[in-house]
Each structure stands twice: as structure tokens, then as C-alpha cells.
Amino acid sequence: MSKLFSLLELIRLADSLPRSVEQLIATSPSSTIGLPLLVGPNDTQIGIIRPSILEHISQYGTVFQIGPTAVRLNPDLDTPQARTDAVEAVLRQLQTVDDPELVCLKGWRNERYDVHGDRKKEEGILMELERAAAGVLGVRSYGCHMNGYQRDPQTGEMKMWIARRSKTKQTYPGMLDNLVGGGLAAGVDPLSNIIKECWEEAGLDGAMVAKNIVNVGAVTFYLVNEERGWIPTTEYVYDLDVGNSFMPKAVDGEVQGFQLLNVDELKEHLYSGEFTPEAGLVVIDFLIRHGFVTAMNEPDYIDILSGMHRELVSPGPQYGL
Amino acid sequence: MSKLFSLLELIRLADSLPRSVEQLIATSPSSTIGLPLLVGPNDTQIGIIRPSILEHISQYGTVFQIGPTAVRLNPDLDTPQARTDAVEAVLRQLQTVDDPELVCLKGWRNERYDVHGDRKKEEGILMELERAAAGVLGVRSYGCHMNGYQRDPQTGEMKMWIARRSKTKQTYPGMLDNLVGGGLAAGVDPLSNIIKECWEEAGLDGAMVAKNIVNVGAVTFYLVNEERGWIPTTEYVYDLDVGNSFMPKAVDGEVQGFQLLNVDELKEHLYSGEFTPEAGLVVIDFLIRHGFVTAMNEPDYIDILSGMHRELVSPGPQYGL
């Protein structure tokens, strides 16, 4: 196999905010390095304002209050709704600005993420944020991905269904993806979300999925990407044995087609860099959990595992309370 | 169930060096916070010298050269053997010193860990270090743990074999442990190690184990513990379906006995804090990978996953090259 990328290089491409930069912003925040974005009465950090963004939001002082060591959302915005509306109004303005740092706003989705507060302080949901804008403010984004696999009844060989994204998708056109995956919209929990996506994206029956799908972990990483911005990302990971008679159908035009790949083929497509960053990590995690990538055949085993489980600074969601 | 500890609290008890302390030592090392321990021509960091240890090693200037921002092993010690011997001689002296910070040296094992260099600089093994001394110098320690489980052929219910450590074990007497587990001695690879331990600790046949055992990941954490010192720890994790007829036998007096526990019982023993830190994390990792602890029933799901895959600063081992 020719290797354009090692597995660890794929991790570093996804988890691409250097930890030293994050440490500097934590210990010596400044307008030239980056400032934490704080919200609510407890100054909970929900994001990072990098220098190129600071410039743009500095014109909206009634919403963003820029101090020497932090940017605060105006405390007069004291309800989730007020924060959501005020921030969205600014971002709508910035959408019209011609700056490559704001290009992710061109892909406005009219879908929002929850922005979570500190559970110990019982903050609940602090606000909601347009998905395309998470990368502008360095706010955590969430999704669910499912590895849809089967085992050959004779040989036991594992094969995984992989989708190729449509050439017209706004993010990662033409790249390889998991059979099912998608962002986690505000107010939706991961399990409901993946069951819904399984139906919409692969025609998998909800009752069958609910019975057999297994939540097997999550990958977390801090993506820095020219098109998408700065995005601390969490992907909840699910495995589903879809059985040998299952055939996926491209229903919504978001996918060009599907392929059923064995382990060597999965590795080959990883090494050639064909997967989206998210799906690449989810597939690597699968190959590790199922013993196909091991300490004995992968020199970067330990660094891969810590690289795709990065600790993220801002509070995340908490279900099962 | 009564809960003395949440799962996240167990993670924090194992991964107990605050990241802020590690950051401070990285960015502003000093004799009052801690100093990196550097070895070899490239000043590769292999450990941390905390203030209480600095005092003791300062008397051995021909081995440890203490500077304002780092402790260096004397560069005249320019072979792995020379380093191993010189450091061991100092530690043997410190064994006789009456200071609780050095108590871990009382458990001298005459077994060593490899201390790994930087692969990019082709350093190989920089030296070896007595296992009981890793916690004195903050040097990485390694082990392998195996989840030995079975599934009820009728109901499919998963149960796991758990060992209770002998009351006379030097570390964690009387606590619960995985069916098989042990330190990774210098020169041994994880797979050979776990196969050997499976035979020695549970009487599991080597050929059967080699065929069926699955390397499913690793957990990494930075343990700070009164008895054991400061230990950046890596445990390679294995799963083995031991089948329904298997009965473990305590062979070497290191174990009082074994119990076969279902998921609720495993959780109960976790919540009551009965597992060793290492085994606790390995069992939590198992419960997550197999879908028993999920995003929907565990509020700290994401923090647990990142907490048990901590990035460790010093270079680690690399197999499969």
C-alpha cells in the first residue's frame, strides 16, 4: 500500500489546534494570540476568539465586550434566547463581509447547536448557535457517526459500508464518509439523532436500529480548518451490524454511492486521505476497538488513542441525569 | 445502588496530576513547581523531578545535574547501560532514606521498565529503570490488562471474571482487579506479555489466547499516589471471551479468589471504589466499548473518555515498525 498519510498524521490533521496554542490562550490570553469567549454570570468559557475574528466582532460592542484577557457576551443578554438572537444578528452581518476567515458563514444552515453551560453551576443551555458559525467563535460542535458493518457468515471477515459524499455537498464534497452520520441539532439527544439519521440516510428501520445499535464511545478533537474555522468537535460513535442482506440506497442526493470495504481497503482509503476528518477518526477508532489496528502493528498506537480523545475546555452536554 | 464514587471521580483518582501543574512545569519549570528530567544528547524529557525529590537527588551531582529549568542526567553517561547503572545506584541509596516521598522504593522488584527515546531522532531505548522507582522520577510505566468475559449461551448476558488481590500484595492489597494483568518488563512486547500472564495468572492456554485475544485499545493517565509516587501510566487493554466452561484458579498466591460479575455488579463495585485505579479504568473502558455505559446513561461520558486517554509528554514505545 502506498501511504500518503499515516494514521497519526490523519489524527493530527483533524486534531489540528496545537496544544501549545490552546495552553497559551489559557495561561496568557491576549488579542494577538486569542481570547476566551465567556458567557453568563459565571464567566463560563464557551469558545475562543482568535485575532482575525476579534477585528470583526469589535464593531459590535453591544454584544461582544472585548477586554484585555477575555471577550464577554454582554451580561445584559441574560437569557438563552436573548444571547442566541443577539449573536445570530452579528453573524448575519458578518456573512456579508468578504474575508476568508469568515468563509464558513457562507454555508449557513438554519440549524443550531446547543451551547452548554457548567453543570456544577446548574447553568443548563446557555444559548444556541448556528452550526456554520461554530468555527467562527471556536464553539463546540457535536455529531453522531455510525459504523455500518457486516460479517461474512462463512469466513467471519468484517466489511464496512462506506459512503462517498456528493460532489455538491458544501463540506468535504466527494470525500468518503461513514454509512450514517450527521450533526447533533439543538435539543436532540445522540441516540434519537442517530436513529433518525439511519432512516433518512440509509433506509434502516428505526425499531431494528434501536434494538441493535451500540454506542461504543466518542472521539473528540480540535479541528482548525481553512473552510470551517476553529471547531472543538465531539462525535458520538455507534456500531451497527447491518447484516449481509442490507443494501444502502442513496436517497437524498447527499451521497454519490456506497462501497462495501474490507479492512485492507479501509486502511488504503485512510492512507490516501480520502475520508473526511471526522469519518477518518471514527473508522480508525473502529479498527482499534475491533483489534485490526493494534499495539503490535501500529507504532503510533498510544498517540492515536490520546489524539482522538482530546480534552475540550468548554462544558459539553450531559445526558442521563 | 449507593455511589461512593461516580465513574468520573474514579477517572480523576487515577488521572490525578492536575493538568494545570503539568502545564506549569512545561511552561515555567522551577525548583518549587517541578523540573523536567532530560536524558541524552537531544535533551529528551523522560520524567518530572518534583520538589520533594529534587532535595534528595541534589546530593548526587555526578548523576543528576540540576539546572534552573531542568534536571539533566550527566551527559558522560552516554550509553543505556551506564545510565541504568548510575541511576539505579542512586535509587538504591535513596531506598535507605526515611521519607514518605520515597516509600515506593521499599517495594523494589528487581524488574525494570524500558525508558523510550524519541523515535524521530532514532534514540531507541535510552535506559532501563527499576519499576518501583518510576514514581520517584515521574517516568512512564507500562502494563497490560485483560478483560476475561463470557456470554450466557441462552440469554446472551455478559459476565466478567474479576480477581481479588491477595492481602499481602505490596500494591493495592485486597482490591479488585482484572482476571489477568501485569507490568510490562523491559524488552517484552505487550502481546507476548499478556499471553504469558494469561498462563501464569489464570491457567489459560497460550495457543487459545493467541488465537482469540483482541487488543482493543489502551488507557493512559497520570497517577499521583502517596504510596506509588508520580506515574504517567499506559495500560494496553485486551478482551478475551474465555467461554462458559472456564474456571480460573488462584495459582501463585497473588490472588485471594475470583468472582464472575454481571454488568450491574461491576458497576456496584466500581461505585464503591473497590477496584485498583488501573483495573477500574480498564473495566470502565470495557463497559463503554460494549455499550453498557453510554452517552444516554452516563452524564460524564465525554470527560471519562478524554480523562482515560491522557496525552503523555515523554516518548513511549513503538512496536510494528
Interface residues (C-beta under 8 A of the other chain):
Chain A: R19 Q23 A26 T27 R119 D189 P190 L191 V214 N215 V216 G217 A218 T220 T234 Y236 I288 R289 H290 G291 T294 A295 M296 N297 E298 P299 D300 Y301 I302 D303 L305 S306 G307 M308 H309 R310 E311 L312 G316 P317 Q318 Y319 G320 L321
Chain B: R19 Q23 A26 T27 R119 D189 P190 L191 V214 N215 V216 G217 A218 T220 T234 Y236 I288 R289 H290 G291 T294 A295 M296 N297 E298 P299 D300 Y301 I302 D303 L305 S306 G307 M308 H309 R310 E311 L312 G316 P317 Q318 Y319 G320 L321
